[in-house]
Amino acid sequence: LQSNLCFDKHLNVKIGKAKKNINVLKNISPYLPIKALEQFYKAHIRSHLDYCDFIYHIPSSYHIFGLTLNSAMANIEKVQYKAALAITGAWQGSNRVKLYEELGWESLSDRRSFRRLLQLHKIIDGRTPPFLRNELPPPRRPFLPYVFHNIRQRSNRYANSFFPDAINLWNIIITHFEQFPPYVIFKNHLLTLFRPKNKPIYGIHDSVGLRFLFQLRLGLSSLRYHKNRHNFADTPSAICVCNDGIEDVNHFLFHCTLFLNERVAFLNIIDNMMSVNNMEHIHDLVVVCLYGHVSLSDSDNKKILLSTIKFVKESKRFAM
C-alpha cells in the first residue's frame, strides 16, 4: 500500500511475475492436458493476482454501453485472458466471456467480488479479529440482523473500498437465505452465481485438435467467415474458395466441395450416432459436432468430438 492509498506498485510487481509464467504456460501447453494447464495457471499465475485482491479490488462501473473496468483492473484481467488463450490455443481477439465459459472460469473482477463476500462472511461470523466486526454498520431491522444499512460514501474511492462495496453486495445476496448460512453453503451459492459451467471436452488429450476445436467454438479461426467478420486485411470476402457459399462452420463441416473425401468417414460416424440414439430430429448438427449432446453418454460425445477433430485435421484447412 502506497502513501496515497493506491496499490499501483504492488499490482505492477504481481502482474510482472504473472506474465513471466504465462510464457512458461505457452511453452508447455502443447504437451500437457487442459486440466494440468489449468492447475499450472491457478498455482503459478493466478495466485500472484489473488494476493490481497479483495482489498485492492475496484468494482466495474455501469453505463449505458455495459460494464467498464478500471484501467488497473483491466490490466489484471488481460493476464487471465492471455492465460486462457495459451491453454485453449484460441486466437487473440476471441470473445473473453465465451472463452471463460469454455474453461468454466469467472472473470477476475467477479472473483474479487466473490472473495470480498467470503471475507465479509468471516467477519460477520466472528472468524476474524474483533476490530473488523466493529466496522460493520447497524442492521436495518432487529428481525434482520444480517441485513445492514448501506454505508454512505462521498467519493468513488471510498465507495469502491472493502466495506461499502462488500456490504452493498452482501445485502443483495443474503436475501437468498432465510437464516445466516454456513460458510460452505454460502460459498457454494456464490459459485453458482459467479462461476460458469465449463464446456466439456470429455477427456480428450490432443493439443492440436483441441486448439482447432476451441477456435471453431469461439468463432475465430482460419475460416474466411470468421476472419472477414474480424476485419482481417487478408480476407476481404467471406466466400469460400470453392465458390459455393460463405465459409462458416456449417459450410466447412458439411458442404464444402474441397473436402468431400475427408468428410465421408466423418459423416458416417455422425449419422450413425444420430440414428442409433434416435436423434434424427436434431437440426443444429454444428452444435452437436462441436459440443456433443446432453442426451448422449460421455463416451459417445467423445467419439463425436474426436471425429470432428479428425476431419478438421485431415482437411488441412487450418494449415492453409
Stockholm file with secondary structure:
# STOCKHOLM 1.0

chainA/1-320         LQSNLCFDKHLNVKIGKAKKNINVLKNISPYLPIKALEQFYKAHIRSHLDYCDFIYHIPSSYHIFGLTLNSAMANIEKVQYKAALAITGAWQGSNRVKLYEELGWESLSDRRSFRRLLQLHKIIDGRTPPFLRNELPPPRRPFLPYVFHNIRQRSNRYANSFFPDAINLWNIIITHFEQFPPYVIFKNHLLTLFRPKNKPIYGIHDSVGLRFLFQLRLGLSSLRYHKNRHNFADTPSAICVCNDGIEDVNHFLFHCTLFLNERVAFLNIIDNMMSVNNMEHIHDLVVVCLYGHVSLSDSDNKKILLSTIKFVKESKRFAM
#=GR chainA/1-320 SS CCTTSCCHHHHHHHHHHHHHHHHHHHHHTTTSCHHHHHHHHHHHTHHHHHTTHHHHCCCCEEETTEEECCHHHHHHHHHHHHHHHHHHCCCTTCCHHHHHHHHTCCCHHHHHHHHHHHHHHHHHTTCSCHHHHTTSCCEEETTEEEEECCCCCSSHHHHTSHHHHHHHHHHHHGGGCSSCCCHHHHHHHHHHHHCCCCCCCTTCCCHHHHHHHHHHHHTCSSSHHHHHHTTCTTCSCCBCTTSSSBCSHHHHHHTCGGGHHHHHHHHHHHHHHHHHTTCTTCCCHHHHHHHCCTTSCHHHHHHHHHHHHHHHHHHTGGGC
#=GC SS_cons         CCTTSCCHHHHHHHHHHHHHHHHHHHHHTTTSCHHHHHHHHHHHTHHHHHTTHHHHCCCCEEETTEEECCHHHHHHHHHHHHHHHHHHCCCTTCCHHHHHHHHTCCCHHHHHHHHHHHHHHHHHTTCSCHHHHTTSCCEEETTEEEEECCCCCSSHHHHTSHHHHHHHHHHHHGGGCSSCCCHHHHHHHHHHHHCCCCCCCTTCCCHHHHHHHHHHHHTCSSSHHHHHHTTCTTCSCCBCTTSSSBCSHHHHHHTCGGGHHHHHHHHHHHHHHHHHTTCTTCCCHHHHHHHCCTTSCHHHHHHHHHHHHHHHHHHTGGGC
//
